Amino acid sequence: MIDVGLGCFEHLRGEFAFLLYDRARQFLIAGRDRFGIKPLYFSRLEHGFVFASEMKAMFASRLVEPKINAAALDPLLDLDPGHAQFPFEDIEQVPPASFLTVDLRTGDSEVVGYWSPQIPDASAEPVATDRSPADRWAATVRHELEEAVRLRLRADVPVGLYLSGGIDSAFVGALMAANLESPLHSFSISFTGSGRNEQEFTRQAAAFLGSWHHELIVTKAMLWDNLEDTVWSTELPFATLAPVGKFLLSREARKKVKVVLNGQGADEVFLGYRSFFQKAIEETRSGQSPGVPANVRLRRLKLAGLPPALLGKLSLLLFHRSCRAQVAQARYEAFAPPAMSRPIVNRVQEGRIAEMPVDILGYLGDRVEMAHSIEVRVPFLDHKLYDAAKPIPADFKLRDGVEKAVLRDAARDLLPESIRTRRKLGFMLTGDRIDFFGADREMAARFGHLMSREAFERTRLFSWRAFQLIGLLARLPLSNRVRALGRFRRNANKVLMYMLQAQMLHDMYIANPRWAKARAARSRAKAPSANWPEGSGAQSQR
């Protein structure tokens, strides 16, 4: 057996987060997978470290006190994987594609990266429309994805599939079916009463795969009913109810299987967000790319066109006056001058991949899945597949306005055209939008205690005046003639939802921590009863 030491990470593949302790050397290693699919947090103490896969475990240990970090709630803060901000103070992460070493004799620690997601600059250059190189890249993608799926089918239990109506999960499902000897269980979610779900297309995909399909029908009321439990699980605020749907789907899938594969990551690897990446390509080709900032959050919020100074000032007013200096300082520290020699489309793609662990891999991934003890494997975030896809020209990934074109080419002769060529909605868009003062009025009213002026002054996270102003925007009339009104109303409702969930975090982690309630309940259960009959002898058994 060859001893590779700290070079072991180069030989690991898939999703992982672990600690290894060398007792003889008093040396600790904390390692994490390349994309941060699995979380690994830590906190530095005066005489050591605390590690956990969830922040709540660190707080329940009583070694770390939960305190809200307002800067991490800033929706405009660009994410740096090496210095990511989390909703609670004094919480750090082992960055993706890195390991942390700790010498317990000296207390010295070091973070070491072992892999880079950086994309070659040449991939951003324009290419001819010749089919032959595109076909060769498609064959490479097909080969690498099939191996990534095959390896993730290794399990001692049945392996299922999260299925949507688009190419990503259907492609994975077709490769699973080709490599499985047992029936394939597939799972999907449908939002009842909504014209935005993909029920029809998901059923078509399941019929093609011949899977044993399980469809979870979810109402808007079910989403609101499970919002608090989802926020508790994610430890992150989000601006929609979609993660609650994933929370419920994971609970349902756990009744049948313990492991599932999904299609997450295809959009980030193969340029699936059409307008988002198309704009970055256009900026790259226009000659202005070297000086253009690549703040991914601004771009995703479609606010990058506003004057930065004005945007910065207005967004700071969302926060409680006591937090604004902290938020402004965090923005200043996170700001990085543009990499003058790097194509902006590559920087934007790398930035999107860097922020995944702190958003969709969290509130649409591991956190809502492991809340129900179900393991989800992500073949599109296989590093061998990603490394093979790095040099693929951007024009082959996003071709003639068609996103993930090379992936669609790779699925030719494997999927029916209705699935292979269809543009699907993202999971965050498959349910009806939130409307605090419309369809959701009664369901949202139950959280009024978190949205009062007293609650805002107690948490001191957001400005009560800003909340009131946004509430007015969330009441704007809907008009087919003035579409801007509807856009303002939708975005205002997202901000209200984000504020509500941040208030929830404060309530369940600081004001009324759930672990304290659980500990008190266990203590009561173990305590002797005061109502034993005299002479029973029970009181002497303490």
Secondary structure, DSSP 8 states (H G I E B T S, - for coil): ----GGGGGGG--SS-EEEEEETTTTEEEEEE-TT--S--EEEEETTEEEEESSHHHHHHTTSS---B-GGGG-TT----GGG---SBTT-EE--TTEEEEEETTT--EEEEE-------GGGGS-----HHHHHHHHHHHHHHHHHHHHHTT--SS-EEEE--SSHHHHHHHHHHHHH-SS--EEEEEEETT-TT--HHHHHHHHHHHT-EEEEEEE-HHHHHHTHHHHHHHH-S--SSSHHHHHHHHHHHHTTT-SEEE--TTHHHHTT--HHHHHHHHHHHHHT-GGGS---HHHHHTT-TTS-HHHHHHHHHTTB-TTTHHHHHHHHHHH-----TTS-HHHHHHHHHHHHGGGTHHIIIIIHHHHTTT-EEE-GGG-HHHHHHHTTS-HHHHSBTTBTTHHHHHHTTTTS-HHHHS-----GGGSS----TTTTTHHHHHTTGGGSSHHHHHHH-SB-HHHHHHHHHHTT----SS-HHHHHHHHHHHHHHHHHHHHHHHHIIIIIS-HHHHHHHHHHHHHS--TT--TTSSGGG--
